[in-house]
């Protein structure tokens, strides 16, 4: 069975947040925080201690078929190969968190 490539519509439904970014091929940066926030006990500030995020960008095929690739960053470093299918992203998320990443969220950011 052929796996479905990731598109911006999928990222919206997976709960990614979009911000405009001219440095990206599609002018949009899609982010999803993978790690949990923690509250600093001294000042009550919310922090992301290990800083693990998914960062989605348009691939060279973006103009042709809307294909996106998701990189995993931890503390600003890329930590594994990019994934470009819904199924691979869901498996990676489960491996990192022990939780399922469902295609259900609706999001109005970035069209």
ROVEX-227540 format. One record per residue (C-alpha): residue number from 1; residue in one letter; x, y, z. Coordinates in nm, 4 decimals, decimal comma, padded with zeros to 6 digits. Last residue first. Example, Ala and Ser with C-alpha at 12.3 -4.5 7.8 and 13.67 -1.06 7.14 Angstrom:
# ROVEX-227540
     i   aa       east      north         up
     2    s    01,3670   -00,1060    00,7140
     1    a    01,2300   -00,4500    00,7800
# end
This chain:
# ROVEX-227540
     i   aa       east      north         up
   111    x   -00,5142    02,9204    00,5174
   110    x   -00,2096    02,9917    00,7297
   109    x   -00,3788    02,9461    01,0680
   108    x   -00,7363    02,8127    01,0772
   107    x   -00,6700    02,4783    01,2423
   106    x   -00,8853    02,1685    01,2712
   105    x   -00,7451    01,8769    01,4649
   104    x   -00,8352    01,5270    01,3609
   103    x   -00,5512    01,3395    01,1981
   102    x   -00,4304    01,1690    01,5168
   101    x   -00,0836    01,1729    01,6695
   100    x   -00,0809    00,8798    01,9107
    99    x    00,1109    00,9006    02,2370
    98    x    00,4226    00,7150    02,3592
    97    x    00,6104    01,0432    02,3192
    96    x    00,9140    00,9944    02,0956
    95    x    00,8223    00,6602    01,9358
    94    x    00,4589    00,7704    01,8979
    93    x    00,5656    01,0908    01,7219
    92    x    00,7936    00,8915    01,4921
    91    x    00,5155    00,6474    01,4021
    90    x    00,2697    00,9312    01,3310
    89    x    00,5262    01,1103    01,1154
    88    x    00,5986    00,7911    00,9222
    87    x    00,2261    00,7358    00,8590
    86    x    00,1595    01,0906    00,7407
    85    x    00,4441    01,0700    00,4912
    84    x    00,7409    01,3024    00,4386
    83    x    00,9834    01,2189    00,7180
    82    x    01,3127    01,3987    00,7723
    81    x    01,6073    01,2004    00,9053
    80    x    01,6893    01,2166    01,2740
    79    x    01,8163    01,4546    01,5437
    78    x    01,8353    01,7981    01,3848
    77    x    01,9783    02,0286    01,6479
    76    x    01,8119    02,3379    01,8001
    75    x    01,7602    02,1911    02,1476
    74    x    01,5974    01,8866    01,9874
    73    x    01,4787    01,9247    01,6306
    72    x    01,2825    01,6728    01,4265
    71    x    01,2378    01,7502    01,0579
    70    x    00,9069    01,7175    00,8734
    69    x    00,8885    01,7157    00,4940
    68    x    00,5999    01,8619    00,2907
    67    x    00,4709    01,7672   -00,0533
    66    x    00,2278    02,0125   -00,2158
    65    x    00,2207    01,8229   -00,5465
    64    x    00,4148    02,0228   -00,8065
    63    x    00,5083    02,3408   -00,6185
    62    x    00,6014    02,1380   -00,3095
    61    x    00,8172    01,8883   -00,4996
    60    x    01,1403    02,0587   -00,3853
    59    x    01,0099    01,9986   -00,0336
    58    x    00,7913    02,2368    00,1680
    57    x    00,8890    02,2676    00,5323
    56    x    00,7736    02,1123    00,8590
    55    x    00,9526    02,1616    01,1912
    54    x    00,8733    01,9022    01,4596
    53    x    00,9903    02,0171    01,8014
    52    x    01,1890    01,8945    02,1026
    51    x    01,3033    02,1711    02,3381
    50    x    01,4355    01,9605    02,6266
    49    x    01,3211    02,2031    02,8967
    48    x    01,0293    02,3705    02,7207
    47    x    00,9666    02,6478    02,9711
    46    x    00,6661    02,7981    03,1448
    45    x    00,7712    03,0588    03,4014
    44    x    00,6487    03,0061    03,7592
    43    x    00,9522    03,1904    03,9004
    42    x    01,1325    02,9372    04,1197
    41    x    00,9372    02,6224    04,0311
    40    x    00,9963    02,6650    03,6573
    39    x    00,6850    02,5180    03,4990
    38    x    00,7490    02,2494    03,2408
    37    x    00,6268    02,2267    02,8838
    36    x    00,5991    01,8829    02,7301
    35    x    00,8045    01,7607    02,4378
    34    x    00,6781    01,7287    02,0805
    33    x    00,5967    02,0924    02,0029
    32    x    00,4523    02,1135    01,6535
    31    x    00,5709    02,3718    01,4016
    30    x    00,4834    02,4646    01,0418
    29    x    00,6884    02,7347    00,8718
    28    x    00,5314    02,9121    00,5762
    27    x    00,6735    03,0982    00,2734
    26    x    00,6275    02,7826    00,0568
    25    x    01,0014    02,7490   -00,0079
    24    x    01,0859    02,8623    00,3470
    23    x    01,3006    03,1693    00,4248
    22    x    01,0007    03,4018    00,3827
    21    x    00,8475    03,2733    00,7068
    20    x    00,4774    03,3133    00,7904
    19    x    00,3833    03,1109    01,0965
    18    x    00,1826    02,7890    01,1091
    17    x    00,0925    02,5776    01,4100
    16    x    00,0759    02,1989    01,3700
    15    x   -00,2277    02,0184    01,5152
    14    x   -00,2361    01,7035    01,3002
    13    x   -00,5280    01,8378    01,0924
    12    x   -00,3323    02,1497    01,0031
    11    x   -00,0281    01,9389    00,9095
    10    x   -00,2480    01,7191    00,6901
     9    x   -00,3799    02,0242    00,5012
     8    x   -00,0219    02,1458    00,4560
     7    x    00,0593    01,8180    00,2819
     6    x    00,2340    01,5003    00,3934
     5    x    00,2639    01,2234    00,1355
     4    x    00,0217    00,9307    00,1688
     3    x    00,1802    00,5854    00,1890
     2    x    00,1361    00,3409   -00,0976
     1    x    00,0000    00,0000    00,0000
# end
